[in-house]
Every structure is written in C-alpha cells, then in structure tokens.
C-alpha cells in the first residue's frame, strides 16, 4: 500500500511539473503577444498618418509629373536660374490656373 501511495505521489509530482512548465510556456507566449500588440498599436497610428499622406501625394502626382515633363522637354538646355524662373513663373502659373494639384515647389533633381 505504501508503494502504491509513493507511485501516486510521484505521478502527482510529475503532473505538477508538466503543468508548471506548460504554465510558464503559456506565460511567455502571452507576454510576447502583448508586446506584439503594443507594437502594432503604434504602427496603426503611423499607418493611418501615412495613408493620409499618400492620398495627398497621389493627388499631387499628376501636377508634379506634368511639371517634370515640361521641365525636361523645355528647360534642359538652359542654366539653373532661367530654369527656376520659367518653372515658377510659367509652368507653376499654368498649373495653378488650371487647378491641377501639385506641390508648390518641386525639386527637379530629386
């Protein structure tokens, strides 16, 4: 009878050790999931902000491409002062007059 009780005690200790190991593994997984969720919360804010920025940039892309195309076509052989002048006075004036969305200042080198 003592041997049987000893066997049951050892089985209980073994089951307890397995449960504690399982508990620790689940605790680590939960902590990792919580860290991931906290990181994703900050990413959501950044993604929301980026989405708004991309929408604005996409709207202005048409005007920027038109300006760059005109610049490459008509301003290539001139010096930088004249290119800046014709870009701002002529191209940007026309873009504003036609109400084509574009950035106020487009860096043609970039």
C-alpha positions in Angstrom: 0.0 0.0 0.0 2.9 2.4 0.8 4.5 1.6 -2.6 1.2 2.4 -4.3 0.9 5.7 -2.5 4.5 6.5 -3.3 3.8 5.8 -7.0 0.7 8.1 -6.9 2.8 10.8 -5.2 5.5 10.6 -7.9 2.8 10.7 -10.6 1.3 13.7 -9.0 4.7 15.4 -8.8 5.3 14.6 -12.4 1.9 16.0 -13.5 2.6 19.1 -11.4 5.9 19.7 -13.1 4.3 19.3 -16.5 1.6 21.8 -15.6 4.1 24.3 -14.3 6.2 24.0 -17.4 3.1 24.5 -19.5 2.1 27.5 -17.4 5.5 29.1 -18.0 5.4 28.4 -21.7 1.9 30.0 -21.9 3.0 33.0 -19.9 5.9 33.6 -22.3 3.6 33.3 -25.3 1.1 35.7 -23.7 3.9 38.3 -22.9 5.2 38.0 -26.5 1.7 38.5 -27.8 1.2 41.6 -25.6 4.5 43.1 -26.8 3.4 42.5 -30.4 0.0 44.1 -29.8 1.6 47.2 -28.2 4.0 47.5 -31.1 1.1 47.2 -33.6 -0.9 49.9 -31.7 1.9 52.4 -32.5 2.1 51.1 -36.1 -1.6 51.7 -36.6 -1.1 55.4 -35.8 1.8 55.6 -38.2 -0.1 53.7 -40.9 -3.1 56.0 -40.6 -0.9 59.0 -40.9 1.0 57.5 -43.9 -2.3 56.7 -45.6 -3.4 60.3 -45.3 0.0 61.5 -46.6 0.0 59.0 -49.5 -3.5 60.2 -50.5 -2.3 63.8 -50.6 0.8 62.9 -52.5 -1.1 60.8 -55.0 -3.4 63.7 -55.8 -0.4 66.0 -56.4 1.4 63.4 -58.5 -0.4 64.4 -61.7 0.7 68.0 -61.5 4.2 67.1 -60.4 4.6 64.7 -63.4 3.3 67.4 -65.8 5.7 69.9 -64.3 8.6 67.4 -64.6 7.7 66.5 -68.2 7.5 70.2 -69.2 10.8 70.8 -67.4 12.6 68.0 -69.2 11.1 69.0 -72.5 11.6 72.7 -72.5 14.2 73.6 -69.9 17.0 71.2 -70.4 19.5 73.4 -72.3 19.1 76.5 -70.1 21.0 77.4 -66.9 19.6 76.8 -63.5 18.5 80.4 -62.9 16.4 80.5 -66.1 15.1 77.0 -65.4 13.9 78.1 -61.9 12.3 81.2 -63.3 10.5 79.5 -66.2 9.4 76.7 -63.8 7.9 79.1 -61.2 6.6 81.8 -63.5 5.3 79.8 -66.4 4.8 76.2 -65.5 3.6 76.7 -61.9 1.4 79.6 -63.0 -0.3 77.4 -65.6 -0.7 74.5 -63.2 -2.3 76.8 -60.6 -4.6 78.4 -63.2 -5.8 75.0 -64.4 -6.2 73.9 -60.8 -4.1 70.9 -61.2 -3.0 69.6 -57.8 0.8 69.9 -57.4 3.3 70.8 -54.8 4.3 74.5 -54.7 8.0 73.7 -55.1 9.1 70.6 -57.0 12.8 69.7 -56.8 13.6 68.5 -60.4 16.9 66.9 -59.3 15.2 64.5 -56.9 
